[in-house]
Amino acid sequence: MTTGAALSALPPPPLPLRTERLVLRPVTLTDTDAIAAYCADPAVTRFLPFPTLDAAGAAERVARMASSTHPRADGEMLALAVEHEGRLVGDLLLRLVGAGSGVGEGPSGPAMAEVGWVIAPQAQRRGFASEAAAALVDLAFDHFGLHRLIARLDPANLASAVVCERLGMRHEAHLRGDYLEDDGSWGDTTIYGLLRTDRR
C-alpha cells in the first residue's frame, strides 16, 4: 500500500493484471480496430462521454489511451485493455482527480479517481465488467493509495449501476440537468462512490 507516498514518486502500475478469466494490459495501437468497432456502435456510445466515433476519432482515442500508462497528477489517467482468451473485449479507465482547491487532493496530490469501463456488445452479460473493474479498484487503492473512487453514470445505464453495486459502491447523488448531451439537451448524472474504508 502506498498511502501517504507522493504519486509522482510511484513506480508504474504492475501490469498486466490477471483475474480469473481476464487479462488487463496497456492499450496499444494494434487495438485500434477492435476498439473502433464498439466505439462506432450507437448502443455502446449512448452511455459514454463522447459521441459515436468514426475511424479517425477512434484512432485518436486509442492513441491517447496508449499513452496513458502511468498517471501521477490531476487529470491524468490509466487506460487498460480488457482481454478474454486473447481477444480484446473492452477497456477501463482510471482518471486521477484533484481540483487544486483541495477537492479530491491529499497531502501528496490527488487522492481521488474516477473509474469507467466499456465492454463490447458481443462480450456483455458475462460479468466481464464487474471482474475487470474489481481488479481496477484493487489497483487504485493498493498501488496508487487512493482515498476515494467515483463513477459517473447516465441514470438509464442500469447495467453499469449493477457493476457499481457489485463493487460495493454507494449511490451518493442524482444530479439533474448537469450534462450537455450531443443533441443539445441537458441530461442527468448519477454518482456512485467508494472509500478505501468501504472495501469489502
N, C-alpha and C positions, 0 to 999 in steps of 0.2 A: 504494500500500500504506500502511496506517495503523498498522503495528506501533509500539507504544510510545505512541500517542496515546490519551488517555482516551476511552472510549466515549461518555461524557456530552458530549464536545465534537464528536463526529462529526456531519456533516450526515445527513439522511435517506438511506437507500439509493437509488441511481439506478434508479428504476422507471419504466416496465415494463422487464423483461429480455426479450430476444428470442433464441430459439435457432433452429435450422434449421426446426423445424415448430411451435414453441410460443411463446406469449406468457405471461409470468409477471407478474402485476399484483396490486395490493392487492385484498383481498376487499371487496365492498360488500354492502349489504343486499339488493340486487337478485339476488344469487347464492343467496338462501335456498332457493328451490325446487330448484335443481339440486343443492346440497349436501345438502339434506334427503332427496332421492331416494336417494343412495347411502348416507347415514348411517342410513337405515331398513332397509337390506339386511343381514340377519344374516351373510351370506357376506362382506361387507365389514368389518363391525364386529368380526367374530371376532378379528381381529388388531389392533384399535385399543384404546387405553387408556380406552375408555368404552363403555357398552352401546349397543344399537340405540336410536336416538333417535326420539321422536315429534315432531310438528310444533313443539311448544313447546320441546323440548330442542334441536332443530335451529336454531330461531330464536335461542335463547340462545347456542349455539355460534357461529353466524355473526356475531352482534353482537360477541362477544368477539374473533373473528378480524378483523373490520372495524376494530376499534380498535387492532390490533396491527401497527403500521406502522413503528415507529422504536424498536427495543429498545436500551436503554442500560445496564440494570442487571440483576443476578441475577434470574432467573425471568421476565424479560420476553421476549416473542417477536415474531418477524416471521411473519406469515401471508400466503401468496400463493395466489391463484387460478391454476390452470393452464388456459389456453385453447388449443384447436386449431381453426383455421378459424372463429373467432368463438364457439365453444361451450365452456362450462366442462366440463372432463373430470376435474378433480381439484384437490387443494390440497397445499401444502407448508408445513412449519413449521420454524423455526429458533429454538430456545429457549436463551437465554444461561444458563450455569451458573457459579456462584461461591458457594461454601458459607460464606463468612465466615471459615472456619478456614484459608483459604488454598488449599483444594482447588478446582482449576478457576480460580483467580484469578491474574492477572499483576499487575505493578506499577501498572497503571492500571485495574484492575477485572476483570470476567470475561474469561477468555482461552480459554474452552471453551464449546461449544454442543452441544445435541442436535438432530439433524435427523430429520425424519419426512415421510412422503408417503402419500397415498391417491389411487388412480385409480379412477374409476367403472368398473363391470364392463364396459360396452359399449366402453370405450376401452382395456381391458387387453390385454396381449400384443402391443403395438405399439411398445414401447420408450419410451413417454412418461415413465414414472417415472425411468428412467435419464437421459434427456435433461434433464428438469426438475431432477432432483437434482444433476446435474453443474453446472448453472448456479448452483444454490444454494450448492454447495461453493465455487465461484469467488467468489461474493459474500461468503461467510463469511470466507475468507482474504484476499481483495484489498480489500474495503471495510471490514469490521469488524476486520481484522488479527488474527484469532483464531489460537491456537496448536494447538488440538485440536478435533476433531469426534467425536461418538459417535452410534451408532444402537442402540436397544434393541429387540430383536425377540422375538416368540414363536418358539421353535426350530422350530415347524411352518410358519412363514412362509417357505417356501423361495423364493418369488418375490422378496421383499424382500432375502433373503440374496444372491441373484444380483445385485440392484441394488447392494448394498454392495460386492460383489467387483468389479463393473464400475467403481465409483468409486475403486477402489484401497484400500478399507478392509480392515483386517485383523481376522480373527476373534480376539478377545482373551480372551473368557471365556464360560463357560456357568454361570450362577448357578442353583442348584437351590432350588426352593420359595421363591422370594423375592417372588412376585407373587400377590396375592389375587384370584382370579377372581370374576366376578359370581355364580357358583353357590356360593361359599364355599370352593372348593377352592384349593389352592396350586399355582401354575404356575411354570415355569422361564423364565428370560430369557437370551437370547444377546446379547452385547455385541460390536459392531464399532467400531473406532476408526481415525482418520486424523489424522496430524500434518501440519502445514504442510510439513515436510521430506520427507514421504512422497509428495508430489504427483508425478504422472506428467507 
